[in-house]
Amino acid sequence: MTAAPPLQSSSSAGVDRGSAPILRTEALTIRFGGLTALNSVDFEVGRGEIRAIIGPNGAGKSTFFNCLTGVLQPTSGKIIFNGEDITGLSSDKVSQKGIARSYQITNILPNATVLENVRIAAQSRRHGWNMFAHHSAFADINEKAEAALGSVGLLEKAGELAANLSHGEQRNLEIGIALATEPSLLCLDEPTAGMSTAETNDTMALVRHIAQNLTILIVEHDMEVVMELADRITVLHYGAILAEGTPEEIQTNPKVLEVYLKT
């Protein structure tokens, strides 16, 4: 897989790694009846960072992602993105603000072409969900879609049905769909799940490539991937932050070793 130069995001237009955090949460809490899925989480991620979020099953990782991206509404607390309070916004409004995500299960349109999958996402960002206008009316949409495909190494397969891609290519197409919404923060949920070693290595290279122009949050169970990619790691346990630090610090943290990294 050969990737094109990083897709320029209209939200970020390059990464200023020395500025204030791009995202922070204040006492973020979600309760489902008597179950506290997130418990007063104070979190921040620096602009231009690759931050991994890890933890045992049921630690609250997917709930956290769903809350950040508007899929779930918090019971209490705040989400501040680019200095703006986005707490409680719907997922489409969160996307408009510049946060995109992928999912654990591939979320593509299998009977649409690779280009059509990405073009729909690009159109939602620029013009809203205008499904009745012919795509040729939006030259800028086609350009953005092709740029997103170039960034994930799939431009040569633009005309193929998404269903005909390999598993690894489908996962990377989903990243391309996210990039087409022009985010400044990309949330990747298990991006290497089910991949072969070669596909995993390709996806790791892709993440490093697109991180030149984006901030990335990644939930990942493969510890080799996490330790290789992440600048910093946040460990969740029972809906709360157990520890944060560099990969080296997390690998030697006694609390993390006890609850998660022990074999």
C-alpha positions as CSV (number, residue, x, y, z in Angstrom):
1,M,0.0,0.0,0.0
2,T,1.4,3.4,-1.1
3,A,-0.2,6.4,0.5
4,A,-0.3,9.8,-0.9
5,P,0.8,13.0,0.9
6,P,-1.3,13.6,4.1
7,L,-4.8,14.9,3.4
8,Q,-5.0,18.5,4.6
9,S,-7.8,19.1,7.0
10,S,-9.7,22.4,6.7
11,S,-10.2,22.2,10.5
12,S,-6.5,21.9,11.3
13,A,-4.5,22.8,8.1
14,G,-1.4,21.4,9.8
15,V,-0.7,20.5,13.4
16,D,0.5,23.0,16.0
17,R,1.9,20.6,18.5
18,G,2.8,23.3,21.1
19,S,-0.6,24.8,21.6
20,A,-3.4,24.1,24.1
21,P,-5.0,20.7,24.3
22,I,-7.3,20.0,21.4
23,L,-9.7,18.0,23.6
24,R,-10.4,17.8,27.2
25,T,-13.2,16.4,29.4
26,E,-14.2,17.6,32.9
27,A,-15.7,15.1,35.3
28,L,-17.3,13.2,32.4
29,T,-19.8,10.7,33.7
30,I,-22.3,8.3,32.1
31,R,-24.7,6.2,34.1
32,F,-27.0,3.5,32.8
33,G,-29.5,3.0,35.6
34,G,-27.4,1.8,38.5
35,L,-24.3,1.2,36.4
36,T,-21.7,3.9,36.1
37,A,-19.9,3.3,32.8
38,L,-17.8,6.5,33.0
39,N,-16.9,7.9,36.4
40,S,-15.9,11.5,36.6
41,V,-13.2,11.3,33.8
42,D,-10.8,14.2,33.6
43,F,-8.9,13.8,30.3
44,E,-7.0,15.9,27.8
45,V,-5.1,15.2,24.7
46,G,-2.5,17.5,23.1
47,R,-2.8,18.7,19.5
48,G,-0.9,16.5,17.2
49,E,-0.6,13.6,19.6
50,I,-1.3,9.9,19.0
51,R,-3.0,8.9,22.3
52,A,-4.0,5.2,23.0
53,I,-6.8,4.3,25.3
54,I,-6.5,0.8,26.7
55,G,-8.1,-1.2,29.5
56,P,-9.8,-4.5,30.3
57,N,-13.1,-5.5,28.7
58,G,-15.8,-3.4,30.2
59,A,-13.4,-0.6,31.3
60,G,-15.5,2.0,29.4
61,K,-13.3,2.5,26.3
62,S,-16.1,2.3,23.7
63,T,-18.5,4.3,26.0
64,F,-15.9,7.0,26.1
65,F,-15.5,7.1,22.4
66,N,-19.3,7.1,21.9
67,C,-19.6,10.0,24.3
68,L,-16.9,12.1,22.6
69,T,-18.5,11.5,19.2
70,G,-22.1,12.3,20.2
71,V,-23.4,8.7,20.0
72,L,-24.1,8.8,23.8
73,Q,-25.0,11.8,25.9
74,P,-23.2,12.2,29.2
75,T,-25.1,12.1,32.5
76,S,-22.9,15.0,33.7
77,G,-19.6,16.7,33.0
78,K,-18.2,18.5,30.0
79,I,-16.5,17.9,26.7
80,I,-14.4,20.8,25.4
81,F,-13.1,20.6,21.8
82,N,-10.9,23.3,20.3
83,G,-11.9,25.5,23.2
84,E,-15.7,25.0,22.6
85,D,-18.1,23.2,24.8
86,I,-19.6,20.4,22.6
87,T,-21.3,18.5,25.5
88,G,-24.5,16.9,24.4
89,L,-24.2,17.7,20.6
90,S,-25.5,15.1,18.2
91,S,-23.1,12.9,16.3
92,D,-23.6,14.9,13.0
93,K,-22.9,18.2,14.8
94,V,-19.8,16.7,16.5
95,S,-18.6,15.7,13.0
96,Q,-19.2,19.2,11.7
97,K,-17.0,20.5,14.6
98,G,-14.1,18.3,13.4
99,I,-14.2,14.9,15.2
100,A,-14.4,11.7,13.1
101,R,-14.3,8.1,14.1
102,S,-14.1,4.5,12.9
103,Y,-15.9,1.6,14.5
104,Q,-14.9,-1.8,15.8
105,I,-17.1,-3.4,13.1
106,T,-16.4,-2.2,9.6
107,N,-19.1,0.4,8.7
108,I,-19.1,0.8,4.9
109,L,-21.6,0.5,2.1
110,P,-20.5,-2.8,0.5
111,N,-22.5,-2.5,-2.7
112,A,-21.2,1.1,-3.4
113,T,-17.9,1.8,-5.0
114,V,-14.9,2.7,-2.9
115,L,-15.2,6.3,-4.2
116,E,-18.9,6.5,-3.6
117,N,-18.4,5.5,0.1
118,V,-15.9,8.3,0.6
119,R,-17.8,10.9,-1.5
120,I,-20.9,10.5,0.6
121,A,-18.9,11.3,3.7
122,A,-17.3,14.3,2.0
123,Q,-20.7,15.6,0.9
124,S,-22.0,15.4,4.4
125,R,-19.2,17.7,5.6
126,R,-19.5,20.2,2.8
127,H,-23.2,20.3,1.8
128,G,-25.2,18.3,4.2
129,W,-27.0,15.1,3.3
130,N,-28.1,16.1,-0.2
131,M,-28.7,12.7,-1.7
132,F,-30.7,14.0,-4.7
133,A,-28.1,16.3,-6.2
134,H,-25.9,14.6,-8.9
135,H,-22.4,14.2,-7.6
136,S,-20.9,15.9,-10.7
137,A,-22.4,19.1,-9.5
138,F,-19.9,19.1,-6.7
139,A,-16.4,19.1,-8.2
140,D,-14.9,20.0,-4.8
141,I,-16.5,16.9,-3.2
142,N,-14.9,14.6,-5.8
143,E,-11.6,16.2,-5.2
144,K,-11.9,15.8,-1.4
145,A,-13.0,12.2,-1.8
146,E,-10.1,11.3,-4.1
147,A,-7.6,13.1,-1.8
148,A,-9.0,10.9,1.1
149,L,-8.6,7.8,-0.9
150,G,-5.1,8.8,-1.9
151,S,-4.2,9.3,1.8
152,V,-5.2,5.7,2.6
153,G,-3.6,4.2,-0.5
154,L,-6.9,3.2,-2.2
155,L,-7.2,5.7,-5.1
156,E,-6.4,3.0,-7.7
157,K,-9.4,1.0,-6.4
158,A,-11.8,3.9,-6.5
159,G,-14.1,2.2,-9.0
160,E,-14.3,-1.2,-7.3
161,L,-17.1,-2.3,-5.1
162,A,-16.2,-1.9,-1.4
163,A,-17.4,-5.5,-0.9
164,N,-14.5,-6.7,-3.1
165,L,-11.8,-5.2,-1.0
166,S,-9.7,-7.3,1.4
167,H,-10.5,-7.0,5.1
168,G,-7.5,-4.7,5.7
169,E,-8.5,-2.5,2.8
170,Q,-12.0,-2.2,4.1
171,R,-10.7,-1.1,7.4
172,N,-8.5,1.5,5.7
173,L,-11.5,2.6,3.6
174,E,-13.3,3.3,6.8
175,I,-10.4,5.5,7.8
176,G,-10.7,7.2,4.4
177,I,-14.4,7.8,5.0
178,A,-13.5,9.5,8.3
179,L,-10.8,11.6,6.7
180,A,-13.3,12.8,4.0
181,T,-15.2,14.6,6.8
182,E,-12.0,16.8,7.2
183,P,-11.5,16.2,10.9
184,S,-8.8,17.6,13.2
185,L,-9.4,14.7,15.7
186,L,-9.7,11.1,14.5
187,C,-10.9,8.4,16.8
188,L,-10.0,4.9,15.7
189,D,-11.8,2.0,17.5
190,E,-9.8,-1.2,17.1
191,P,-8.4,-0.3,13.6
192,T,-6.3,-3.5,13.3
193,A,-9.0,-6.0,14.6
194,G,-9.0,-9.2,12.5
195,M,-6.0,-8.2,10.4
196,S,-3.1,-10.3,9.3
197,T,0.4,-9.3,10.4
198,A,1.1,-7.7,7.1
199,E,-2.2,-5.7,7.1
200,T,-1.5,-4.6,10.7
201,N,1.9,-3.3,9.7
202,D,0.3,-1.4,6.8
203,T,-2.3,0.1,9.0
204,M,0.3,1.2,11.5
205,A,2.2,2.9,8.8
206,L,-1.0,4.5,7.6
207,V,-1.8,5.9,11.1
208,R,1.7,7.3,11.4
209,H,1.3,8.9,8.0
210,I,-2.0,10.6,8.6
211,A,-0.9,11.7,12.1
212,Q,1.4,14.2,10.5
213,N,-1.7,16.4,10.1
214,L,-4.2,15.1,12.7
215,T,-4.6,14.3,16.4
216,I,-5.5,10.7,16.8
217,L,-7.2,8.8,19.6
218,I,-7.0,5.0,19.3
219,V,-8.6,2.2,21.2
220,E,-6.6,-1.0,20.5
221,H,-6.2,-4.4,22.2
222,D,-3.0,-5.3,20.4
223,M,-0.3,-4.1,22.8
224,E,2.4,-4.3,20.3
225,V,0.5,-1.8,18.1
226,V,-0.2,0.4,21.1
227,M,3.4,0.5,22.3
228,E,4.6,1.1,18.8
229,L,2.2,3.9,17.8
230,A,1.3,5.9,20.9
231,D,2.9,9.0,22.2
232,R,1.0,8.6,25.5
233,I,-1.4,6.0,26.9
234,T,-4.5,6.4,29.0
235,V,-5.6,3.3,31.0
236,L,-9.3,3.0,31.9
237,H,-10.5,0.6,34.6
238,Y,-14.1,0.4,35.8
239,G,-14.9,3.7,33.9
240,A,-12.2,5.7,35.6
241,I,-8.6,6.6,34.6
242,L,-6.2,4.2,36.3
243,A,-3.0,5.6,34.9
244,E,-1.5,7.8,32.1
245,G,2.0,8.0,30.7
246,T,4.4,7.2,28.0
247,P,4.5,3.6,26.7
248,E,7.6,3.0,28.8
249,E,5.9,4.3,31.9
250,I,2.7,2.3,31.4
251,Q,4.7,-0.9,30.8
252,T,6.3,-0.5,34.3
253,N,3.3,0.9,36.2
254,P,2.5,-1.6,39.0
255,K,-1.3,-0.8,39.0
256,V,-1.5,-1.3,35.3
257,L,0.5,-4.5,35.4
258,E,-1.8,-5.8,38.1
259,V,-5.2,-5.2,36.4
260,Y,-4.4,-5.3,32.7
261,L,-0.9,-6.1,31.4
262,K,-0.3,-9.2,33.6
263,T,-0.3,-12.5,31.8
